[in-house]
Amino acid sequence: MLEIKLTNNTNINIKMGGHKMSKKYLIVGGVAGGASTAARLRRLGEEDEIIMFEKDPYVSFSNCCLPYHLSGTVKDAGSLVLMSPDKFKAQYNIDARVHNEVTAINREKKQVTVKNVITGEEYTENYDKLILSPGAKAIVPKIKGIENVKVFTVRNVVDIDKLNRYVKENKIKNVSVIGGGFIGVEVAENLREAGNNVSLVEALPHIMKPFDYDMAQILHKEMYDHGVNLIVGDKVESFEKDTVVLGSGKKIEAEAVVMAIGVKPDTELAVKAGLEIGETGAIKVDQNYMTSDKDIYAVGDAIEVYNALSGKKTKISLAGPAQKQARQAADHIHGKVVRNTGFIGSSVVKCFDYNAASVGLNEEMIEALKLDINYEVAKVIPGDKVGLMPGCEPLHFKLLFEIPTGKVLGAQAIGKGNVDKRMDVIATAIKFGATVDDLRDLELCYAPPFGTAKDVVNFAGYVGTNLLNGSFKQVREKDVRGLVESGAFIVDVREKNEYDLSHIIGAKNIPLSQLRQRTNEIPKDQPVYLHCRSAQRSYNAVMALQQLGFQNVYNISGGFMGISFYEYFDDVTTGRKKIVTDYNFL
Ligand code: FAD
């Protein structure tokens, strides 16, 4: 190979002997998307020159583990860094330059300007192809009085180390986390685990947007029960000395404030270079992650992608998609054809003792995006393994499917056990265009410590197909308060001992075991709403009554357990009148 060194740091490598000419690839950003692109480019082209610029001190660190440093689950901040520039050089022959910020792109010359942020030195590098993976920036709005509080964001190792040291070294007691998304929830949990007084403020009516209001109530309860001062539906209005002031007038003591209200794609370089920006405000790319310049690709949090279910452009800040996009961009650079099937947002989060996973569309997304989709919801709460096994826990599972096709649109699962496995099944089902009938028929692994012979996913398929076939009608937990207040006829089909423990105020107890003998107590001239613990026994009761000539009977989805979770947090935090004598979460 002939190598010509130019004065401006640019090498031209010319391969002799019939091999293809080596290329020079520059990558902006050295973490999820950037490092993955670099590694794939190397695998596809051993002779190419690959330089990866990272303005911060570290490349290839685990963003996703950052919050766990606050609780000490990840003890050493240094261990969050997965690869060093030396390792990149030794193992992959990739030139990873930390503290090097790309400040401009000259598209005509196919050249970038780079600034060494330590020395201030500026230089240029030429490229054959440039790949942008600059990620996203934490949004910190200019709220009145922000200078009165110590504000932190969590994006990288430096951020988390700074926050952790500040809290520990200054023996900080009160921390407010603003924003109840993934990062806010994880930071709040880990600070609470570390013994801090934590307030979590969310402007929307509930935390965790990938979940609907009904499912999010389970997480609200979990936060509340673990001593997090969770405030929803209230916005930060201003700050006073070590104090957060909310729209409601509430004041929260906070010697440290973590801003986690969301991220904004880092489009600064792209905008300056005149690259096209999409409708969502992120970098516009085609199906191969090529920007409006054919020699510049972009991946990760900075771009907008195609949502395979809504058919709309969307921003997705998740590590899996960033890495898949990186691979596809590198493949395309090397002339490999990869079909872009879009994204559906599979995600999972831990919230104290609960795990919460979701995929695809939820009810609130369908409404917010004004999608013209007719759908139905199947909700089940079976055990996540055989009841005799230690650690069997209820798994709250909500499935959305399209009417009339039965096509699976999305799902949410929250429980103490294995929710990700179930959500991965649904993600796969969506990928292959499955319907509720397919979920019903899926043959999934079973032994008592792992699941049940009919898995949670199968159960959701059963309920979904029954609803699709019109076998029975249902109302949801959210409807129950209105039913109680309007004096509707509600039948509790649990056994007497369960009813005596706690029940819906005004509900009549006719246990399933006595139902057939006591049908004369159930009116035929008005709607009748039945429930049990989880909606399974009441489904049997509804089916029996329908066959005995009752036309107007409804199953209450989620049952008494679902209602208890749905009502609890708002009851205890607002002091409103309860619709149950007491809750039962088991
Ligand atoms: P990043 O990984 O953020 O990398 C971008 C890098 O580019 C940054 O290091 C930045 O310094 C650098 N850069 C920007 N501009 C320049 C420039 N001009 N010159 C040089 N360098 C530049 N996702 C999940 O799927 N699951 C999780 O559990 C999860 N948890 C998370 C927890 C936290 C606290 C955070 C912050 C993120 C989490 N994510 C999670 C999201 C995931 O980390 C991101 O979606 C992913 O890292 C995006 O990859 P990226 O390459 O686009 O951006």
Residues whose N, C-alpha, C, O or C-beta is under 5 A from the ligand:
A	BS01	FAD	V28 G29 G30 V31 A32 G33 G34 F53 E54 K55 D56 N63 C64 L66 P67 N100 E101 V102 S133 P134 G135 A136 V154 R155 I183 V299 G300 D301 A302 S317 L318 A319 G320 A322 V348
